[in-house]
Amino acid sequence: MALRLCFEPQLASWKEIAVEENPILRAILDRKSVRRYKPEMPPAEVVEAVVRAGQQAPFAAQMGSVLLSRDGEKHPFRAPLLFTVLVDVHRLERVLAARGWTRKTCDLAILLFGIQDAAYMAENMVIAAEALGLGSCFLGMAPFRAADLKKEYGLPDRVFPLVQLTMGYPAEDSPARPRYPLPFALYEGRYPEDDGEALAEAMATMDQGYLAQDYYRKAGYMVKLEGEREEAHTFATYGWTEHMGRKWGQWLSDPEAVLAQLRACGFDPTNGEG
């Protein structure tokens, strides 16, 4: 059956796609972050299926590996499962050594490929989880806690924690979050000229969608302003674009903070050969 696509810039537009007969598309389009979980532990075969799906992602050199914790009381949101998805250059180097090779590729290049491998793996895992009735949430601050995670999990050098995933059976049923209208994400042939009307439409789609869900009020998320800016928003007006502005307009301005975490894990992307 052919898919019916609706490109209207509305939050509900993707619900117009006829995906009832396609469980893969249903799992992708319905997925959202879950932050409340039932205490029930998923069975071993479900966990293994999720990780096996992650392994089946495309790769440059299978530089994605996974650490699993089942200590739900210590996990964010008390999720039954916590996966830490790793860029695992150490394992690749062991394979090379077994063949009589040493890595010449510099750390910066190998990290870019390794990040791709680990990211594809993580995405496959959350799609598989959704298809199996689990919920998940990406924890993107893992790279900025790399030194602590290295110590906690006993990571060898040249293993870098890229992202963590909480996972379990959802104890909430929130709607999928808004996305940019498709014309603001899909460019054919060449990157378009800046279009103020398209920008305004995309921003309105995101802000109105998040405000309609009352997302930030329910979650209690409002990034504090730094410097001389005065607060002009309440949760009634605080939308996605303001949230993005406050994050990326204030945070992580010093690259040394990131480089320090990489060096703590045995990488130096400013140097030459590995």
N, C-alpha and C positions, 0 to 999 in steps of 0.2 A: 504494500500500500504506500503510495507516495505521501510524503509529508506535506502538510499545509502550513506555510509560514506566514505570519502576520508581523510586519515591520513597523506597526504603529508605535510611537515612543511612549508607551504606557507600561506601567509595572506589570499588568496582567497579560501583556501581549504574548509572552512565551507560553502562557497557558493555552493559547490558541493552537499550538502545535499538536497534531494528531500523533501522540506517542504511546497510546494505550497498548498498541501491539508491539512496542519496542522497549523492553525493560531496561536496556542500557541507556537509551536517551532519557527515559523516565528517571533513572537513578541520577544522571548528571544534572538534569534540569530541576529536579526537586531538592537537590542537596543544599543544606544550609548549615551554619555552625550551630552546634548543640553545646549548651553549657549547664544543663541539668540532666543527670543520668540516674537510672534505676540502679540499685546496688547489685543486681544480678550479674554474675560473671559470664560472659559469652563462652560457650564450650570450646574445647581445644581445636576441634575441626574447623570452627568458624574463624578463629584467630589464624590458624594455618592457611586457610583459604585467602584471607585478607593479605597476608604477607606474600603468599605465592603469587597473587595478582600483582602485587608491587614488583616482585622479581621479573614479571613478564613485561614490564614497561620497556620501551626502547632505551638503548644505552650506548655510550661511547666505549666504556671498558668495564661495565658492571662495578662502578665505584659507589654504588649505593648499598649500605647495609643498615640493619635495624637492631636497636636495643629495645627490649620489652620489660616494663615493670607492671606488676599486678597489685601493687600496694596502694589500693584506692584511697585509703585514709590520708595519704601524703600527696596525692595527685591534685592538680588544679581541678576544681569543680567536683572533687571526689569521684572522678571517672574511674571505672574498674580497670581500664587499660591505659597505659601511657607508653607510646612509642617514641623513641628518639631516632630520627632518620639521619644517617651519617654520610658524609663524604669520606669514603674509605680508601685513601691512597696507600696506606700501609699494606692492605691486603693485596692491592695490585703489585706493589713492590715485591712482595713475597713470591707472587707468581712469576714476575720477571726474573727474580734471583734464581728460581728453580730452573729457568731456561738459560741461565748464564748471562743475564742482562742486568744493567743498572739503569735507573731512570735518568735520562738526559733532559727531558721536557721540564721547563722551568715551573716553579710553583704557581705562578699566576695562570699560565695556560692550563696546567693540570687541574687547578681549582675550578676554572670555568667549565671544563668538561665534567668534572666531578659534581659540580652543582647541578648541571643538567641531569646527570644520571640520578642523583638523589631526589631532585624535585619531581621528575617523571614517576619515580617509584612511589613517592608520597601521594601524588595525585591518584595513581592507580589504586592505592590502598583505600583512600577515602571513597572512591567510586564503588569499589568492591564492598566496602562496609555498608554504604547506603543500599546497595542491591540486596544485602543480607539482613536488612532491618536494623542496622546499627547507626548511631549518629557519631559525629566526630567534630573536632575543632582544631584548627591549625594554631600552634603557639609560635609565632614568628620571632620571638625574642631569643630563641636558643643560641644563635650565633654570638649574641652579646653577653651570654653567660657561659661561653665555651670553656673558659679556664675552670670554672666551678664544675661544669658537667664532666670535664676530663677527669677531675679528681674524684667526683662521685662515682663514676662508672669505670674508672681505671682504664681510660682510653690511652692507647699508645700514641706516640707522635705520628703526625700526618693522618690523623682521623679527626674530622671536624663536624660537630653537630650542626646540621643545617636547619632543622625544624623539628618540633615535637608535635605529636598528635594525641589528644585525648580521644577516647573511644569507649563506647558502651551502648546499651539500649536507652533510647531517649526517654526522659521524663517530662518532656515538653513537646509541643507541636506548633512551632512558629512557622510563618510563611517563608518562602525563599526571599532573599534580599534583592533589592533592585540592582539592575546593571544599566550601563550606558545604552542608549538606543543603538541598534545595529549599525546605522550609517555613521555613527561616531566611533565605531570600533573596527569596521570592515572598510578598507580602502583598496580600490582596484586600480592596478596599473602604476600608480605613484602616490606618494603622500600628498594630501590635499593642501591647498592654501588655507591659511587661517580664516575661519568663517565665524564671525561673532554670533550670528543667529544660531548656528549649529551648536556652538559652545553654550549659549544661554539655554537652549532646549535640553541639552544633555545635563547641565547642572540642575535645571528645574526637575528633570526626571528623577535624578538621584535624591535631591532634597525632599521633594514632595513624597517620594516613595518611602523614605526613612521616617519622615514626619507622620505619614499616614499609619505606619506601624508603631509609632511612638517608641521607636527602637532605643534611642539614647536615654530617654527618661526611664524606661523599664530596666535598662542595664545599669543606669547610674553613671554613664560615661559622659564626661565633659572635660576635655583637656584644659588645664589651667593656663591662663595667659601669662607670659613672661614679659619682662621689660615694662614699657610705658603704655602699652595698649590697655584701654579700659573695657571692662566686660559690658557688652551690649546685647547679649543673648540670654534667653532662658531656654528651657527644654522645649518650649512652644515654638521656638524659631531656630534652634540649633540643629542644623541638618548635616548631611554627609560632607558637603563641600567645605563647610566651616571646620568640621572635624579634621578633614585632610589638611586644610591650611594650617591648623594649629600643630598637627604632628610634624609635617614636613617643612613647615616654616619656622620651627623652633628646635627640633631634636637633631642629635647626632651630627653636629657641624664639624667635629674634629675627627679626621680620618685615623688619627693615631689610636683612638679608642677601639676602632675595628681592627687595625693592624696588630694591636697588642693581643687581642683574642686569637688571631691567626698564629701569631708567633708562639703563644702559649701552647698551641696544638702542633708545633713543629713545622710551621710553614713560614716562609718569608717571601711574599709576592713581589718585593722590591728587588730581589736578587736574580741572578741568572739561573744556571742549570740547577735541577733538583738535587 
